[in-house]
Amino acid sequence: MRSILYKEIAMAASRPISKKTAYWGVPWEQVYGYPQARQVGNDIYISGQFNHDEDGNLVAPAPLDNTGKPSDFSSMGEQMRTTYENISKLLALYGATLDDVVEETLFVLDMDAAFAVVGDVRKAAYGNERPQCASNIIGVPRLAQRSQLIEIVCKAVIGARAD
């Protein structure tokens, strides 16, 4: 029954199992065994989000070299924008927005490519020249999908909207 439910709600952020957890309905949730978001009191924990569309396909995937590693990081900005859009959709399930995010961690494959776009993308996503959340950026050697360049994890607190 659960696999049928996942197919029917493919990439429509929803809470099919409980009011406190959210899922996209993508295969890796069931394989890995995790929700995309979990609410505890006023706190919302968002699992690592990345650049996929509503069908579970990667948006702006990086081209891979003959060893299966990204060979071009120019799609970092588009991947980052899509990731923030996915986070926004999940937060909306709880009546929250990016204004409620108090901390985020960006995991990136290439720090230079990330720094070239992160300021503009974050400011646009948060709608603020100085987003009011603590932010960390960490370089990593690999992410879940080979052509993925970025993953973002965050914590939001309902009612924490910055003044």
DRENDO-1510 file (C-alpha; in Angstrom, 1 decimal, always signed):
<recs>
REC; n; res; u; v; w
REC; 1; MET; +0.0; +0.0; +0.0 .
REC; 2; ARG; +2.7; +2.5; +0.9 .
REC; 3; SER; +4.6; +2.1; -2.4 .
REC; 4; ILE; +1.3; +2.8; -4.3 .
REC; 5; LEU; +0.9; +5.9; -2.2 .
REC; 6; TYR; +4.4; +7.1; -3.0 .
REC; 7; LYS; +3.8; +6.7; -6.8 .
REC; 8; GLU; +0.5; +8.6; -6.6 .
REC; 9; ILE; +2.1; +11.6; -4.8 .
REC; 10; ALA; +5.4; +11.6; -6.6 .
REC; 11; MET; +7.1; +14.8; -5.6 .
REC; 12; ALA; +4.1; +16.5; -4.2 .
REC; 13; ALA; +5.3; +17.4; -0.7 .
REC; 14; SER; +2.9; +15.8; +1.7 .
REC; 15; ARG; +2.5; +14.2; +5.1 .
REC; 16; PRO; +1.1; +10.7; +4.3 .
REC; 17; ILE; +2.2; +8.9; +7.4 .
REC; 18; SER; +1.8; +11.5; +10.2 .
REC; 19; LYS; +1.1; +15.2; +10.7 .
REC; 20; LYS; +4.6; +15.5; +12.0 .
REC; 21; THR; +6.6; +14.1; +9.1 .
REC; 22; ALA; +6.8; +15.1; +5.4 .
REC; 23; TYR; +7.7; +13.1; +2.3 .
REC; 24; TRP; +8.2; +13.7; -1.4 .
REC; 25; GLY; +7.2; +10.2; -2.4 .
REC; 26; VAL; +10.6; +9.4; -4.1 .
REC; 27; PRO; +12.1; +6.0; -4.1 .
REC; 28; TRP; +15.2; +6.9; -2.0 .
REC; 29; GLU; +13.0; +7.8; +1.0 .
REC; 30; GLN; +11.8; +4.2; +1.3 .
REC; 31; VAL; +15.2; +2.7; +0.4 .
REC; 32; TYR; +17.1; +4.8; +2.9 .
REC; 33; GLY; +14.2; +5.0; +5.4 .
REC; 34; TYR; +13.7; +8.7; +6.3 .
REC; 35; PRO; +11.3; +11.6; +6.1 .
REC; 36; GLN; +12.1; +14.8; +4.3 .
REC; 37; ALA; +11.1; +16.8; +7.3 .
REC; 38; ARG; +10.0; +16.3; +10.9 .
REC; 39; GLN; +8.3; +18.6; +13.3 .
REC; 40; VAL; +8.9; +18.5; +17.1 .
REC; 41; GLY; +7.0; +21.2; +18.9 .
REC; 42; ASN; +7.7; +24.5; +17.0 .
REC; 43; ASP; +11.0; +23.1; +15.5 .
REC; 44; ILE; +11.1; +21.8; +12.0 .
REC; 45; TYR; +14.1; +19.7; +10.9 .
REC; 46; ILE; +14.6; +19.5; +7.1 .
REC; 47; SER; +16.6; +16.5; +5.9 .
REC; 48; GLY; +19.2; +17.2; +3.2 .
REC; 49; GLN; +17.5; +18.7; +0.1 .
REC; 50; PHE; +18.9; +18.9; -3.4 .
REC; 51; ASN; +18.0; +19.8; -6.9 .
REC; 52; HIS; +15.2; +17.5; -8.0 .
REC; 53; ASP; +11.9; +18.4; -9.7 .
REC; 54; GLU; +8.4; +17.1; -9.0 .
REC; 55; ASP; +9.1; +13.8; -10.9 .
REC; 56; GLY; +12.3; +13.1; -9.0 .
REC; 57; ASN; +14.6; +14.1; -11.8 .
REC; 58; LEU; +17.7; +16.2; -11.2 .
REC; 59; VAL; +17.4; +19.8; -12.3 .
REC; 60; ALA; +20.6; +21.2; -13.9 .
REC; 61; PRO; +22.7; +18.0; -13.3 .
REC; 62; ALA; +26.4; +18.5; -13.6 .
REC; 63; PRO; +28.1; +16.6; -16.4 .
REC; 64; LEU; +30.3; +13.7; -15.3 .
REC; 65; ASP; +33.8; +12.8; -16.4 .
REC; 66; ASN; +34.8; +9.3; -17.3 .
REC; 67; THR; +35.3; +8.4; -13.6 .
REC; 68; GLY; +31.7; +9.5; -12.7 .
REC; 69; LYS; +32.7; +12.7; -11.0 .
REC; 70; PRO; +31.3; +16.1; -11.9 .
REC; 71; SER; +33.5; +17.8; -14.6 .
REC; 72; ASP; +31.7; +21.2; -14.6 .
REC; 73; PHE; +30.4; +23.2; -11.7 .
REC; 74; SER; +28.6; +26.0; -13.6 .
REC; 75; SER; +25.2; +24.7; -12.7 .
REC; 76; MET; +25.8; +25.3; -9.0 .
REC; 77; GLY; +23.5; +28.3; -8.9 .
REC; 78; GLU; +20.6; +26.6; -10.6 .
REC; 79; GLN; +21.0; +23.6; -8.3 .
REC; 80; MET; +21.1; +25.8; -5.3 .
REC; 81; ARG; +17.9; +27.8; -6.4 .
REC; 82; THR; +16.0; +24.5; -6.9 .
REC; 83; THR; +17.1; +23.2; -3.5 .
REC; 84; TYR; +15.8; +26.3; -1.8 .
REC; 85; GLU; +12.5; +26.0; -3.6 .
REC; 86; ASN; +12.2; +22.4; -2.4 .
REC; 87; ILE; +12.9; +23.5; +1.2 .
REC; 88; SER; +10.2; +26.2; +0.9 .
REC; 89; LYS; +7.7; +23.6; -0.3 .
REC; 90; LEU; +8.4; +21.4; +2.7 .
REC; 91; LEU; +8.3; +24.3; +5.2 .
REC; 92; ALA; +4.9; +25.4; +3.7 .
REC; 93; LEU; +3.4; +22.1; +4.9 .
REC; 94; TYR; +3.9; +23.3; +8.5 .
REC; 95; GLY; +2.8; +26.9; +7.8 .
REC; 96; ALA; +6.4; +28.0; +7.9 .
REC; 97; THR; +8.7; +29.9; +5.4 .
REC; 98; LEU; +12.4; +30.5; +4.9 .
REC; 99; ASP; +11.9; +33.4; +7.3 .
REC; 100; ASP; +11.5; +30.8; +10.1 .
REC; 101; VAL; +14.8; +29.1; +9.3 .
REC; 102; VAL; +17.3; +29.7; +12.1 .
REC; 103; GLU; +20.2; +27.5; +10.8 .
REC; 104; GLU; +21.3; +26.0; +7.6 .
REC; 105; THR; +24.2; +23.9; +6.4 .
REC; 106; LEU; +25.2; +23.8; +2.8 .
REC; 107; PHE; +27.3; +20.8; +1.7 .
REC; 108; VAL; +29.1; +21.5; -1.6 .
REC; 109; LEU; +31.4; +19.7; -3.9 .
REC; 110; ASP; +33.3; +22.8; -5.0 .
REC; 111; MET; +33.8; +25.7; -2.6 .
REC; 112; ASP; +34.8; +28.2; -5.3 .
REC; 113; ALA; +31.8; +27.5; -7.4 .
REC; 114; ALA; +29.5; +27.7; -4.4 .
REC; 115; PHE; +31.0; +31.0; -3.2 .
REC; 116; ALA; +30.6; +32.5; -6.7 .
REC; 117; VAL; +26.8; +32.2; -6.5 .
REC; 118; VAL; +25.8; +31.6; -2.9 .
REC; 119; GLY; +25.4; +35.2; -1.9 .
REC; 120; ASP; +23.0; +36.1; -4.7 .
REC; 121; VAL; +21.1; +32.9; -4.5 .
REC; 122; ARG; +20.6; +33.0; -0.7 .
REC; 123; LYS; +19.6; +36.7; -0.8 .
REC; 124; ALA; +17.0; +35.9; -3.5 .
REC; 125; ALA; +15.7; +32.8; -1.7 .
REC; 126; TYR; +15.3; +34.5; +1.6 .
REC; 127; GLY; +14.2; +37.8; +0.0 .
REC; 128; ASN; +16.6; +39.7; +2.2 .
REC; 129; GLU; +20.0; +41.3; +1.7 .
REC; 130; ARG; +21.1; +39.8; +5.0 .
REC; 131; PRO; +19.3; +36.5; +5.6 .
REC; 132; GLN; +18.7; +36.1; +9.3 .
REC; 133; CYS; +19.8; +32.5; +9.9 .
REC; 134; ALA; +23.0; +31.0; +10.9 .
REC; 135; SER; +24.7; +29.4; +7.9 .
REC; 136; ASN; +27.5; +26.9; +7.5 .
REC; 137; ILE; +29.1; +25.8; +4.2 .
REC; 138; ILE; +31.1; +22.6; +4.1 .
REC; 139; GLY; +33.1; +21.1; +1.3 .
REC; 140; VAL; +32.5; +17.4; +0.8 .
REC; 141; PRO; +34.0; +14.8; -1.7 .
REC; 142; ARG; +30.7; +13.3; -2.8 .
REC; 143; LEU; +26.9; +13.7; -2.4 .
REC; 144; ALA; +24.1; +11.1; -2.9 .
REC; 145; GLN; +23.5; +11.7; -6.6 .
REC; 146; ARG; +26.7; +11.7; -8.7 .
REC; 147; SER; +25.7; +14.9; -10.7 .
REC; 148; GLN; +24.5; +16.7; -7.6 .
REC; 149; LEU; +26.7; +19.7; -6.5 .
REC; 150; ILE; +24.9; +20.8; -3.4 .
REC; 151; GLU; +22.7; +19.6; -0.5 .
REC; 152; ILE; +21.2; +21.8; +2.1 .
REC; 153; VAL; +20.0; +20.8; +5.6 .
REC; 154; CYS; +18.2; +23.3; +7.9 .
REC; 155; LYS; +16.3; +23.8; +11.0 .
REC; 156; ALA; +13.3; +26.2; +11.3 .
REC; 157; VAL; +11.4; +27.4; +14.3 .
REC; 158; ILE; +7.8; +28.4; +13.8 .
REC; 159; GLY; +7.5; +32.0; +15.0 .
REC; 160; ALA; +11.2; +32.8; +14.7 .
REC; 161; ARG; +10.7; +35.1; +11.8 .
REC; 162; ALA; +13.3; +37.8; +11.9 .
REC; 163; ASP; +12.2; +41.4; +12.4 .
</recs>
